[in-house]
């Protein structure tokens, strides 16, 4: 193998290791559950993923509102949907 091929292979191996390493605790603020654990926690709370396509301007408004209230997007969208459904009935 050429020297450049060896360097490329080493870089690919390093890249894969970095992808699978996860976020260090010093950045995540403690123990963060992995995806499988998070799915189990969400299922226990009765949550399911629900993807929708929204206008970019509307999404920016929702993000700004969530940031101003210092809450998560999921909680804010849940609140807005519940209020909208209650008003419609």
N, CA and C of each residue as an Amber inpcrd file, in Angstrom:
protein
   267
   0.8300000  -1.1830000   0.0000000   0.0000000   0.0000000   0.0000000
   0.8740000   1.2450000   0.0000000   0.3510000   2.2630000  -0.6230000
   1.0530000   3.5360000  -0.6270000   0.8920000   4.2130000   0.7380000
   1.7910000   5.1140000   0.9940000   1.7480000   5.8380000   2.2530000
   0.4530000   6.6520000   2.3900000  -0.0140000   7.2240000   1.2940000
  -1.2490000   8.0160000   1.3380000  -2.4530000   7.1280000   1.6070000
  -2.4640000   5.9010000   1.0670000  -3.5620000   4.9710000   1.3260000
  -3.6020000   4.5720000   2.7980000  -2.4160000   4.3440000   3.3820000
  -2.3560000   4.0070000   4.8030000  -2.8910000   5.1550000   5.6580000
  -2.5220000   6.3700000   5.3080000  -3.0000000   7.5310000   6.0560000
  -4.5150000   7.6850000   5.9130000  -5.0170000   7.4240000   4.7210000
  -6.4620000   7.5180000   4.4890000  -7.2060000   6.4670000   5.3140000
  -6.6890000   5.2380000   5.3430000  -7.3190000   4.1740000   6.1280000
  -7.2970000   4.4970000   7.6190000  -6.1830000   5.0390000   8.0940000
  -6.1070000   5.4160000   9.5060000  -7.1040000   6.5190000   9.8350000
  -7.2730000   7.4650000   8.9280000  -8.2310000   8.5470000   9.1400000
  -9.6600000   8.0110000   9.1560000  -9.9740000   7.0570000   8.2980000
 -11.3110000   6.4610000   8.2810000 -11.5840000   5.7040000   9.5760000
 -10.5940000   4.9660000  10.0660000 -10.7620000   4.2430000  11.3280000
 -10.9900000   5.2140000  12.4800000 -10.2230000   6.2790000  12.5030000
 -10.3670000   7.2790000  13.5550000 -11.7380000   7.9390000  13.4830000
 -12.1940000   8.2400000  12.2860000 -13.5060000   8.8510000  12.0920000
 -14.6160000   7.9430000  12.6110000 -14.5380000   6.6530000  12.3220000
 -15.5430000   5.6990000  12.7980000 -15.5330000   5.6030000  14.3210000
 -14.3430000   5.5710000  14.9140000 -14.2560000   5.5090000  16.3730000
 -14.8690000   6.7510000  17.0040000 -14.6620000   7.9000000  16.3820000
 -15.2280000   9.1310000  16.9230000 -16.7490000   9.1440000  16.8100000
 -17.2770000   8.5920000  15.7380000 -18.7270000   8.5470000  15.5550000
 -19.4000000   7.6790000  16.6020000 -18.7560000   6.5750000  16.9710000
 -19.3630000   5.6230000  17.9030000 -19.0160000   5.9070000  19.3520000
 -18.1640000   6.8740000  19.6100000 -17.7050000   7.1370000  20.9700000
 -18.7760000   7.8040000  21.8210000 -19.6470000   8.6080000  21.2380000
 -20.6550000   9.3150000  22.0120000 -20.1230000  10.6360000  22.5350000
 -20.9500000  11.3350000  23.2830000 -20.5760000  12.6260000  23.8260000
 -19.9500000  12.4420000  25.2030000 -18.7930000  13.0320000  25.4470000
 -18.1760000  12.9170000  26.7710000 -19.0650000  13.5290000  27.8470000
 -18.9930000  13.0010000  29.0490000 -19.8180000  13.4670000  30.1510000
 -19.6220000  14.9270000  30.4850000 -18.4250000  15.4540000  30.2470000
 -18.1810000  16.8550000  30.5870000 -18.9780000  17.8040000  29.7110000
 -19.4050000  17.3520000  28.5330000 -20.2170000  18.1890000  27.6510000
 -21.7060000  17.9020000  27.8070000 -22.0380000  16.6950000  28.1790000
 -23.4380000  16.3040000  28.2560000 -24.0600000  16.6190000  29.6100000
 -23.2700000  17.0320000  30.5650000 -23.8200000  17.3800000  31.8710000
 -24.2160000  16.1650000  32.6800000 -23.5520000  15.0700000  32.5000000
 -23.8500000  13.8630000  33.2610000 -24.1720000  12.7050000  32.3460000
 -24.7950000  11.7200000  32.9170000 -25.1090000  10.5070000  32.1590000
 -26.2980000  10.7610000  31.2370000 -26.0590000  10.6290000  29.9590000
 -27.1070000  10.7880000  28.9600000 -27.4390000   9.3960000  28.4360000
 -28.7170000   9.0120000  28.4520000 -29.0460000   7.6780000  27.9570000
 -28.7870000   7.5600000  26.4590000 -28.3840000   6.3680000  26.0540000
 -28.1900000   6.1680000  24.6270000 -29.5520000   6.0780000  23.9480000
 -29.5440000   5.9170000  22.6440000 -30.8090000   5.9510000  21.8900000
 -31.7750000   4.8590000  22.3210000 -31.2520000   3.6680000  22.5380000
 -32.1230000   2.5520000  22.9240000 -32.7710000   2.8220000  24.2820000
 -31.9760000   3.3020000  25.2400000 -32.5220000   3.6270000  26.5550000
 -33.5200000   4.7700000  26.4670000 -33.2100000   5.7720000  25.6360000
 -34.1170000   6.9060000  25.4900000 -35.4450000   6.4670000  24.8980000
 -35.4150000   5.5540000  23.9150000 -36.6640000   5.0370000  23.3360000
 -37.4920000   4.3250000  24.3900000 -36.8370000   3.5290000  25.2470000
 -37.5650000   2.8230000  26.3080000 -38.1770000   3.8120000  27.2930000
 -37.4360000   4.8630000  27.6540000 -37.9780000   5.8770000  28.5540000
 -39.1670000   6.5930000  27.9230000 -39.0510000   6.9290000  26.6440000
 -40.1570000   7.5910000  25.9430000 -41.3810000   6.6860000  25.8620000
 -41.1800000   5.4040000  25.5770000 -42.3000000   4.4680000  25.5020000
 -42.9770000   4.3220000  26.8590000 -42.2010000   4.3170000  27.9200000
 -42.7750000   4.2090000  29.2630000 -43.6330000   5.4310000  29.5930000
 -43.2580000   6.5860000  29.0500000 -44.0370000   7.8060000  29.2640000
 -45.2070000   7.9220000  28.2900000 -45.3320000   6.9750000  27.3580000
 -46.4140000   7.0030000  26.3850000 -46.1380000   7.8900000  25.1900000
 -44.8820000   8.2170000  24.9490000 -44.5200000   9.0950000  23.8390000
 -44.1740000   8.2820000  22.5980000 -44.5790000   8.7850000  21.4520000
 -44.2190000   8.1640000  20.1840000 -43.6810000   9.2470000  19.2590000
 -42.7420000   8.8950000  18.3840000 -42.2550000   9.8900000  17.4250000
 -43.3460000  10.2140000  16.4060000 -43.4420000  11.4780000  16.0310000
 -44.4790000  11.9260000  15.1020000 -43.8780000  13.0080000  14.2200000
 -43.5440000  12.6540000  13.0050000 -42.8850000  13.5930000  12.1000000
 -43.9240000  14.3210000  11.2480000 -43.7520000  15.6230000  11.1360000
 -44.6050000  16.4510000  10.2770000 -43.7170000  17.4170000   9.5020000
 -44.2360000  17.9170000   8.4080000 -43.5230000  18.9210000   7.6150000
 -44.2090000  20.2540000   7.8370000 -43.4140000  21.2360000   8.2830000
 -43.9440000  22.5490000   8.5940000 -43.2090000  23.6140000   7.7900000
 -43.8570000  24.7520000   7.6440000 -43.2590000  25.8970000   6.9810000
 -42.0500000  26.3730000   7.7950000 -40.9810000  26.7530000   7.1310000
 -39.7430000  27.1580000   7.8080000 -39.9710000  28.3610000   8.7290000
 -40.8080000  29.3000000   8.2960000 -41.0860000  30.4710000   9.1250000
 -41.7880000  30.0680000  10.4210000 -42.7250000  29.1430000  10.3380000
 -43.4390000  28.6640000  11.5190000 -42.4820000  27.9570000  12.4790000
 -41.5730000  27.1740000  11.9500000 -40.6030000  26.4690000  12.7830000
 -39.7050000  27.4620000  13.5120000 -39.2870000  28.5060000  12.8280000
 -38.4520000  29.5180000  13.4650000 -39.2070000  30.2210000  14.5880000
 -40.5050000  30.4820000  14.3770000 -41.3150000  31.0950000  15.4330000
 -41.4160000  30.1790000  16.6430000 -41.6170000  28.8820000  16.3960000
 -41.7250000  27.9150000  17.4920000 -40.4010000  27.8210000  18.2480000
 -39.2980000  27.7860000  17.5280000 -37.9810000  27.7280000  18.1770000
 -37.7300000  28.9770000  19.0160000 -38.0840000  30.1390000  18.4690000
 -37.8880000  31.3850000  19.2080000 -38.7510000  31.4040000  20.4730000
 -39.9760000  30.9290000  20.3680000 -40.8620000  30.8750000  21.5270000
 -40.3260000  29.9100000  22.5800000 -39.8280000  28.7690000  22.1410000
 -39.2510000  27.7950000  23.0720000 -38.0230000  28.3730000  23.7660000
 -37.2170000  29.1010000  23.0170000 -36.0260000  29.7040000  23.6080000
 -36.3940000  30.7940000  24.6000000 -37.4020000  31.5910000  24.2740000
 -37.8030000  32.6650000  25.1930000 -38.4150000  32.1000000  26.4750000
 -39.0990000  30.9720000  26.3780000 -39.6780000  30.3230000  27.5630000
 -38.6840000  29.4020000  28.2630000 -37.5440000  29.1830000  27.6350000
 -36.5100000  28.2710000  28.1360000 -37.0820000  26.8760000  28.3830000
 -37.7460000  26.3650000  27.3660000 -38.3090000  25.0180000  27.4060000
 -37.9010000  24.2920000  26.1340000 -38.1480000  22.9980000  26.0920000
 -37.8090000  22.2080000  24.9180000 -38.8720000  22.3160000  23.8430000
 -38.4780000  21.9800000  22.6260000 -39.4310000  22.0200000  21.5100000
 -40.5610000  21.0260000  21.7080000 -40.2310000  19.8370000  22.1940000
 -41.2670000  18.8160000  22.3750000 -42.3530000  19.2870000  23.3390000
 -41.9490000  19.8710000  24.4600000 -42.9130000  20.3410000  25.4450000
 -43.7670000  21.4720000  24.8820000 -43.1270000  22.3810000  24.1610000
 -43.8560000  23.5180000  23.6010000 -44.8630000  23.0640000  22.5360000
 -44.4330000  22.1890000  21.6370000 -45.3420000  21.7030000  20.5930000
 -46.4920000  20.9260000  21.2180000 -46.2150000  20.1480000  22.2640000
 -47.2700000  19.4250000  22.9750000 -48.2930000  20.4030000  23.5320000
 -47.8110000  21.4590000  24.1800000 -48.7090000  22.4710000  24.7600000
 -49.5390000  23.1620000  23.6760000 -48.8870000  23.5600000  22.5800000
 -49.6080000  24.2470000  21.5140000 -50.6640000  23.3620000  20.8460000
 -50.3270000  22.1010000  20.6370000 -51.2990000  21.1810000  20.0410000
 -52.4820000  20.9470000  20.9690000 -52.2270000  20.7900000  22.2630000
 -53.3280000  20.5810000  23.2130000 -54.2450000  21.7930000  23.2580000
 -53.6600000  23.0040000  23.2640000 -54.4870000  24.2160000  23.2820000
 -55.2960000  24.3300000  21.9860000 -54.6760000  24.0220000  20.8640000
 -55.3800000  24.1010000  19.5800000 -56.5180000  23.1010000  19.4850000
 -56.2770000  21.8880000  19.9630000 -57.3260000  20.8700000  19.9270000
 -58.4610000  21.2190000  20.8950000 -58.1420000  21.7770000  22.0650000
 -59.1710000  22.1730000  23.0130000 -60.0130000  23.3180000  22.4710000
 -59.3860000  24.2310000  21.7430000 -60.1170000  25.3630000  21.1870000
 -61.0080000  24.9440000  20.0240000 -60.6130000  23.8600000  19.3430000
 -61.3820000  23.4080000  18.1800000 -62.6100000  22.5950000  18.5330000
 -62.7230000  22.1650000  19.7700000 -63.8760000  21.3240000  20.1300000
 -64.9450000  22.0940000  20.8180000
